[in-house]
Amino acid sequence: MRPVVKARFSGHKGPVYALVEGPAPRTLLSGSGDGHVVRWSLDRPDEGIAVVQVGQPVFALHLHPPLGLLFIGTDSGSLHVVDLHGGREQQLFQHQRKGIYAIAPLPGGRIACAAGDGTLAVYALAPTIARERLIPLSEDKLRGMAVSPDGRLLAVAAGDGRVRLLDTTDLNEVHTLDAHEGGALCTAFHPYKPALVTGGKDGHLRVWRTDGDLAQLLAIPAHKAAIYRIAFSPEGTHLASAGRDKMAKLWDAGTMAPMARLDRPAGGHQHSVNALMWCGDALVTAGDDRTLVAWEVPVT
């Protein structure tokens, strides 16, 4: 059985670049080039609720439920801190000069923001939100990030083609992978197995072993253009990838065998697929066509 379209969400007036799980089960938030963040429910796809408008394209989102705060990274490098329940902006930080492409949680009540100026900004969330460090990590853009399941490693994809592995305590670089010609764009750790998957402008998915010498295990020509996002399903059985070639793809996470093309003929997107995430029992994709699509993925 192939994945089928479960719901379609429309309302944004610009490309959708960011997705994150919402504050309640089966809800999600989307960030767009129109500057809006919108809340959606899988069960009511026609009832998008505007959360906030930040006046700039939104590239990254991170929700911190204990504090009830939403962190929004924009194309100018500004970080907006918004009270999710009231929709009011509480703080605004401008420590990075170019777009914030990813925000990741770190142990010890911190977050990291990866930006287009090659810097990694680290913020403490308590007792007040404040910048701890600004780390010049690369001369090229920093793009996707992922934290290992044990919380010890942060993988950062960069425009120079490298994926840097940092320890999450001191943010020291412990290993560097020469991963993707033309630029590395996204990373994802398997939730249960010692494996890291990376994607880049070369259209390849690369699988790296993380319990030894970080050897490359597989190199798969997965998309015809840049791979923007990858994400494992919560159970670790599937991997989803999203690309500039106007499609998302589904992979068997155990063998990395292709399972399905989520393209326009299947009910997918008309243009580049920029973001994806797993939400409840659905895979949600979003792209330049200003829409979100929720896919029902068969249980294997």
C-alpha positions in Angstrom: 0.0 0.0 0.0 1.4 3.4 -1.0 1.1 6.6 1.1 -2.1 8.6 0.2 -3.0 12.2 0.8 -4.9 12.5 4.1 -5.3 16.3 4.1 -4.2 19.4 2.4 -3.6 22.8 4.1 -3.6 26.1 2.3 -3.7 29.7 3.3 0.0 30.9 3.3 0.8 33.6 0.7 4.4 32.6 0.4 6.6 29.5 0.3 6.5 27.3 3.4 10.0 26.8 4.8 9.5 25.5 8.4 7.4 22.9 10.2 7.3 21.9 13.9 5.0 19.9 16.1 2.3 22.0 17.8 1.4 22.3 21.5 -1.4 19.7 21.4 -1.4 16.2 19.9 -2.0 16.1 16.1 -1.3 19.8 15.7 1.6 21.5 13.9 3.0 25.0 13.2 4.2 26.3 9.8 6.4 29.2 9.0 6.4 30.9 5.6 8.0 33.5 3.4 4.9 35.6 4.1 6.2 36.2 7.6 3.3 34.3 9.2 3.3 31.4 11.6 0.1 29.4 11.4 -1.3 26.6 13.7 -3.0 23.6 12.0 -4.8 20.5 13.2 -4.6 17.2 11.2 -8.3 16.7 12.0 -9.4 20.2 10.8 -7.2 21.1 7.8 -9.4 24.0 6.7 -9.0 25.8 10.1 -5.6 27.4 10.1 -5.1 29.8 13.0 -2.6 32.7 12.6 -0.2 32.7 15.6 2.0 35.6 14.8 3.3 37.8 12.0 7.0 38.7 12.3 7.3 40.8 9.1 10.1 38.7 7.6 10.3 35.3 5.9 10.4 32.5 8.5 13.1 29.9 8.0 13.1 28.0 11.3 10.8 27.2 14.2 11.3 25.6 17.6 8.6 25.1 20.2 9.5 24.9 23.9 6.4 23.6 25.6 7.5 23.9 29.3 7.9 27.7 28.8 5.1 28.0 26.3 7.5 29.8 24.0 8.0 29.6 20.2 11.4 30.5 18.8 11.3 31.9 15.2 14.3 32.3 13.0 14.0 34.7 10.1 15.9 35.4 6.9 17.7 38.4 8.4 19.2 36.4 11.3 16.8 37.7 13.9 15.4 35.4 16.6 11.9 36.2 17.8 10.7 34.7 21.1 6.9 34.6 21.1 4.4 33.6 23.8 2.6 30.9 22.0 -0.7 31.3 23.9 -1.0 35.0 23.6 0.8 35.5 20.3 2.9 38.3 21.8 6.6 38.8 21.1 8.6 38.7 24.4 12.1 39.2 23.1 14.0 39.8 19.9 17.7 38.9 19.4 19.9 40.0 16.4 23.2 38.3 17.0 23.5 36.7 13.6 23.8 38.6 10.3 22.1 36.2 7.9 19.1 33.8 7.9 18.6 31.4 10.8 18.0 28.0 9.0 17.7 25.7 12.0 17.1 25.8 15.8 17.9 22.7 17.9 17.5 22.0 21.6 20.6 21.3 23.7 20.9 19.6 27.1 21.0 21.9 30.1 18.1 24.1 29.0 19.7 25.7 25.9 19.1 26.1 22.2 21.4 26.5 19.3 20.7 28.5 16.1 22.5 27.8 12.8 22.8 30.8 10.5 23.7 31.7 7.0 26.7 33.8 8.2 28.4 30.5 9.4 27.8 31.1 13.1 26.2 29.0 15.7 24.4 31.0 18.4 23.8 29.3 21.8 21.1 30.7 24.1 20.4 29.8 27.7 16.6 29.6 28.5 16.7 30.1 32.3 16.6 32.0 34.5 16.1 34.4 31.6 16.7 33.9 27.9 20.2 35.2 27.1 22.9 34.5 24.5 25.7 32.4 25.9 28.0 32.1 22.9 28.4 33.0 19.3 30.6 30.4 17.6 32.1 31.0 14.1 31.9 27.5 12.7 32.2 27.9 9.0 32.9 30.5 6.3 29.8 29.1 4.5 26.1 28.9 5.5 25.1 26.6 8.3 21.9 24.7 7.4 20.3 21.7 9.0 21.0 20.4 12.5 20.2 17.3 14.5 20.9 16.1 18.1 21.8 12.5 18.8 19.2 10.4 20.7 21.5 10.4 23.8 21.9 14.1 23.6 25.7 14.1 23.4 26.3 15.1 19.8 25.0 17.9 17.6 25.4 17.4 13.8 25.6 20.6 11.8 25.4 20.7 8.0 27.4 23.5 6.2 27.6 25.0 2.8 31.3 23.9 2.5 30.0 20.3 2.2 31.0 19.3 5.6 28.9 18.0 8.5 30.5 18.9 11.8 29.8 16.9 14.9 30.0 18.9 18.2 29.7 17.8 21.7 26.6 19.4 23.2 28.3 20.4 26.5 31.1 22.6 25.4 30.3 22.7 21.6 33.7 21.5 20.7 34.1 19.9 17.3 34.8 16.2 17.8 34.6 15.0 14.2 34.1 16.4 10.7 32.6 14.5 7.8 33.4 15.5 4.2 29.9 14.7 3.2 28.4 16.5 0.2 29.9 18.1 -2.9 28.4 21.5 -3.3 27.1 21.8 0.2 25.5 19.8 3.1 22.0 20.8 3.9 20.3 18.4 6.4 21.1 15.8 9.0 19.1 13.2 11.0 20.1 10.7 13.6 18.3 7.3 13.7 16.2 7.3 16.9 17.4 3.8 18.0 20.4 2.7 15.8 23.9 4.1 15.7 23.5 5.8 12.4 23.5 9.4 11.0 22.0 10.3 7.6 22.9 13.4 5.8 21.6 15.1 2.6 23.0 17.8 0.4 23.1 19.7 -2.9 24.5 16.6 -4.7 21.1 14.9 -4.3 22.6 12.1 -2.3 21.6 10.5 1.0 24.7 9.3 2.9 24.6 7.0 5.9 27.3 7.2 8.5 28.0 4.8 11.4 28.1 6.6 14.8 29.3 3.9 17.2 32.8 3.6 15.8 35.0 5.6 13.4 32.1 7.4 11.6 32.6 5.5 8.4 30.3 6.0 5.5 28.1 3.0 5.1 25.9 4.0 2.1 25.7 6.7 -0.6 22.4 6.8 -2.4 21.5 9.0 -5.4 18.1 9.9 -3.9 16.9 13.1 -5.6 17.6 14.8 -8.9 18.5 18.1 -7.1 19.3 19.4 -3.6 17.8 17.5 -0.5 16.5 20.1 1.9 15.1 18.0 4.8 15.2 14.4 6.1 13.4 13.0 9.1 13.0 9.5 10.7 9.6 8.3 11.8 9.3 8.1 15.6 9.4 4.3 15.4 12.6 4.4 13.3 11.0 2.3 10.5 10.9 5.0 7.8 13.0 7.9 6.6 11.5 10.7 4.6 13.4 13.1 2.4 12.3 16.4 0.7 13.9 17.9 -2.3 14.2 20.7 -4.8 13.1 18.3 -7.5 9.4 18.8 -6.4 9.0 15.6 -4.5 9.4 13.9 -1.2 10.4 10.3 -0.9 9.9 7.5 1.6 12.7 5.0 2.5 12.9 1.8 4.5 15.0 3.0 7.4 16.5 -0.5 7.9 17.7 -1.2 4.4 17.4 2.4 2.8 15.5 0.8 0.0 13.1 3.2 -1.7 9.4 2.8 -0.8 7.4 5.6 -2.4 7.6 8.8 -4.4 5.4 11.5 -3.0 5.2 13.6 -6.1 2.7 15.7 -8.0 1.0 12.6 -9.7 0.5 11.1 -6.2 -1.1 14.3 -4.9 2.0 16.1 -3.8 3.6 19.5 -4.5 3.9 21.4 -7.7 7.2 23.0 -6.8 10.2 22.5 -4.5 9.5 20.6 -1.2 11.2 22.6 1.5 10.2 21.0 4.8 8.7 17.8 6.3 7.9 16.4 9.7 6.2 13.4 11.3 3.0 14.4 13.2 0.9 11.8 14.9 0.3 9.0 12.3 1.0 11.3 9.3 4.0 12.6 7.4 3.5 16.3 6.6 5.4 18.0 3.7 5.4 21.7 2.7 6.9 23.7 -0.2 7.1 26.6 -2.6 3.6 26.0 -3.7 2.4 27.5 -0.4 0.7 24.4 0.8 1.1 21.6 3.3 0.2 18.0 2.6 -0.4 15.3 5.2 0.3 11.8 4.0 -1.1 8.6 5.5 1.9 6.2 5.6 1.1 2.5 5.9 2.4 0.6 8.9 4.9 -2.0 8.0 
